[in-house]
């Protein structure tokens, strides 16, 4: 497929913008001459942003937590080319995301803290909460973004109100809720690579007490990667991803009930591995690397079905509110990949560059994942000088996992098979309060007691390394306190300064990928204490909003995953201590009534502090930058955490040009930057990603006061090519980002 040269696309974009400016100027002159009424003026002040970071509705500027809010308008622009939830990577300060699993398994990092584990029962320190329901399993975290009110990113430990497995932070997704007012939209787009998206929602009154809303999404991309080994064109890279959400809201005086049901169907390609893509001694692509071609002798496919339902009940009991939130989630999945990313025996000499030391083709299946959650909360009137909330929480999960290994040289015959089961029971009680000591100073404090127990078993029936049947198990459990203490000073109505101390933990973990091993690994609970100071301000008659903070944390027994190395398994380990510090800011400003800019940035320093911690280095040959111990393992003391860029920056800008009585030409652009990242716990020259700057552009026209819109869009405008991840046990395998996608979109609102 031919793709326009970046410079040509930039010239085209500038030409369109200049043409629109000239057309708007001519239209304004014509209106002035004919006495036509000018277009409706936009508001020139920022609207208040309400959030539920502390499980009650508050103004963003009054919540003493480092957080970023991404409204629906930004999400729709970021995801135009069919991006998954990974579109949030580098879209908020200190937030990064990556995957080695295709569209179904995102891995998020906040302030450098995350987990690169690729096992289907992996726990992560970034909790993802969708409509108040935690999405614990990694495949649940990938639910598509559509018909959302906003996304709230909470940075730092959230041990009081969210509890276990949130020491790095929480990402909250808020769907648009039903109301008595009729509303809805439809949005369709088509772009290069056969990228097609359709999205729609409709809501309104069902009766005097009932309202409903239905939302749906369909995303498609053609295969765009040729497999020159099999001779099949457009063999890989395609997908069909569909999701639906149904909601019904009942309201009657002091009682309301919200019922939510949702589902997702995904079929397509898993991550495409690129064999021998990284040259020895460099962190770049080998000469002649082609993003549109591979040479692979293994299989690649992926499918996922997930569904869930939740029930929110709220009673107003005088000055108090009682809330019950019940959630159920279920998922099944299967993902097969050619792990070595190459071939064992070439058909001709031209294919020699794709030969790998041995074939590796594996698959993981999730026959079932069932999750049940229940939360009860009692809260006082938030308008009182002292307001509080207390609650209880219960979590249950039952997972079954199947691991497969295939002998590629033997007609893809099964030569390895193991079954894992894991059951988790967790419960907690918590309390949080906010007391206004004076009109200008208030204190927030909270505490949570949590208990977590897990039962893990693995049965290996067949091993590719010659081991016989094997049964292993573990039953870790833990009980722990967590909490926070915050003081907020109101210097004036537009400036708040706060100081916050918080802690959190991640429950003990077990991993049992025993196809290539005769043992399982366990990790003790990790704990974190974080210190944060921040300022939240508005100014220039509410045309500018600026928030910033600095932080430092100490983490003990951090759970880390030694991925790859000499064999294709993950090993859980604990680091004695991890230190981190940095700063973040968010800015939003109307520079003119028709020109709005948002920006954010962060600096995150992370450092492992454990003189004896060592991991297996690359098994494929690389240039190590760490010393080795007597066992030949790499000592990682002093290293930064993997997938933890020091610098992240994001910028959006929208300029509108009124045209006629109800129309507007507009140009919208967004850019995000992250500095270089290290892929593994050890450091090497090869397994690092270079800094990456990526941009998007929308140029279009809306009319009928914004209810209709047509636009041209482009994602990855410069067609930048970057290594986003790697596999190190077999050869220097790389993952690569998607190429530029350009297309056209139409949207209509009710």
QUIHU-V136875 format. One record per backbone hydrogen bond with DSSP energy under -1.0 kcal/mol. NH is the residue of the N-H (numbers start at 1). CO is the residue of the C=O. If there is no record, write none. Layout:
[[NH,CO] [NH,CO]]
This chain:
[[9,5] [10,6] [11,7] [12,8] [13,9] [14,10] [15,11] [16,12] [17,13] [18,14] [19,15] [20,16] [21,17] [22,18] [23,19] [24,20] [25,21] [26,22] [27,23] [28,24] [29,25] [30,26] [31,27] [32,28] [33,29] [34,30] [35,31] [36,31] [40,661] [46,542] [51,58] [55,52] [58,51] [60,49] [62,59] [63,60] [65,63] [68,153] [70,151] [72,149] [75,71] [76,72] [77,73] [78,74] [79,75] [80,77] [82,79] [87,84] [88,85] [89,86] [90,95] [91,88] [95,92] [96,109] [98,107] [107,98] [109,96] [110,113] [111,94] [113,110] [122,119] [127,169] [129,171] [130,133] [131,173] [133,130] [135,128] [140,137] [141,137] [143,140] [149,174] [150,174] [151,70] [152,172] [153,68] [154,170] [155,66] [156,168] [158,166] [162,158] [163,158] [165,505] [168,125] [170,154] [171,127] [172,152] [173,129] [174,150] [176,147] [183,203] [185,201] [186,748] [187,199] [188,746] [189,197] [190,744] [191,195] [192,742] [196,220] [197,189] [198,218] [199,187] [200,216] [201,185] [202,214] [203,183] [204,212] [206,210] [207,210] [211,249] [212,204] [213,247] [214,202] [215,245] [216,200] [217,243] [218,198] [219,241] [220,196] [221,239] [222,193] [224,236] [225,236] [226,292] [227,232] [228,294] [231,227] [235,225] [236,225] [239,221] [240,267] [241,219] [242,265] [243,217] [244,263] [245,215] [246,261] [247,213] [248,259] [249,211] [250,257] [251,209] [252,255] [255,252] [256,314] [257,250] [258,312] [259,248] [260,310] [261,246] [262,308] [263,244] [264,306] [265,242] [266,304] [267,240] [268,302] [269,238] [274,734] [275,341] [277,274] [277,732] [278,732] [282,279] [286,277] [289,286] [293,290] [294,226] [297,342] [301,336] [302,268] [303,334] [304,266] [305,332] [306,264] [307,330] [308,262] [309,328] [310,260] [311,326] [312,258] [313,324] [314,256] [315,322] [316,254] [317,320] [320,317] [321,379] [322,315] [323,377] [324,313] [325,375] [326,311] [327,373] [328,309] [329,371] [330,307] [331,369] [332,305] [333,366] [334,303] [335,364] [336,301] [337,362] [339,337] [340,360] [343,354] [351,348] [352,349] [354,351] [355,352] [356,343] [362,337] [363,404] [364,335] [365,402] [366,333] [370,398] [371,329] [372,396] [373,327] [374,394] [375,325] [376,392] [377,323] [378,390] [379,321] [380,388] [384,381] [387,434] [389,432] [390,378] [391,430] [392,376] [393,428] [394,374] [395,426] [396,372] [397,424] [398,370] [399,422] [400,368] [401,420] [402,365] [403,418] [404,363] [405,416] [406,361] [407,413] [408,406] [410,407] [413,410] [415,405] [416,405] [417,462] [418,403] [419,459] [420,401] [421,457] [422,399] [423,455] [424,397] [425,453] [426,395] [427,451] [428,393] [429,449] [430,391] [431,447] [432,389] [433,445] [434,387] [435,443] [436,385] [437,435] [438,441] [442,488] [443,435] [444,486] [445,433] [446,484] [447,431] [448,482] [449,429] [450,480] [451,427] [452,478] [453,425] [454,476] [455,423] [456,474] [457,421] [458,472] [459,419] [460,470] [461,417] [462,417] [466,463] [470,460] [472,458] [474,456] [478,452] [480,450] [482,448] [484,446] [485,501] [486,444] [487,499] [488,442] [489,497] [490,440] [491,495] [492,495] [495,492] [496,536] [497,489] [498,534] [499,487] [500,532] [501,485] [502,530] [503,483] [504,528] [506,526] [509,523] [511,521] [514,512] [521,511] [523,509] [526,506] [527,556] [528,504] [529,554] [530,502] [531,552] [532,500] [533,550] [534,498] [535,548] [536,496] [537,546] [538,494] [539,544] [543,539] [544,539] [545,588] [546,537] [547,586] [548,535] [549,584] [550,533] [551,582] [552,531] [553,580] [554,529] [555,578] [556,527] [557,576] [558,575] [560,573] [562,571] [563,561] [564,569] [569,567] [571,562] [573,560] [575,558] [578,555] [579,607] [580,553] [581,605] [582,551] [583,603] [584,549] [585,601] [586,547] [587,599] [588,545] [589,597] [590,543] [591,595] [592,595] [595,592] [596,654] [597,589] [598,652] [599,587] [600,650] [601,585] [602,648] [603,583] [604,646] [605,581] [607,579] [608,639] [609,577] [615,634] [619,565] [619,728] [620,728] [624,622] [625,683] [629,633] [632,629] [634,615] [635,627] [636,613] [638,608] [639,636] [643,678] [648,602] [649,673] [650,600] [651,671] [652,598] [653,669] [654,596] [655,667] [656,594] [657,665] [659,663] [663,659] [664,702] [665,657] [666,700] [667,655] [668,698] [669,653] [670,696] [671,651] [672,694] [673,649] [674,692] [675,647] [677,689] [679,687] [685,623] [688,686] [689,677] [692,674] [694,672] [696,670] [697,714] [698,668] [699,712] [700,666] [701,710] [702,664] [703,708] [705,662] [707,704] [708,703] [709,747] [710,701] [711,745] [712,699] [713,743] [714,697] [715,741] [717,695] [719,716] [724,735] [727,733] [733,727] [733,731] [734,274] [735,725] [737,722] [741,715] [743,713] [744,190] [745,711] [746,188] [747,709] [748,186] [749,707] [750,184]]
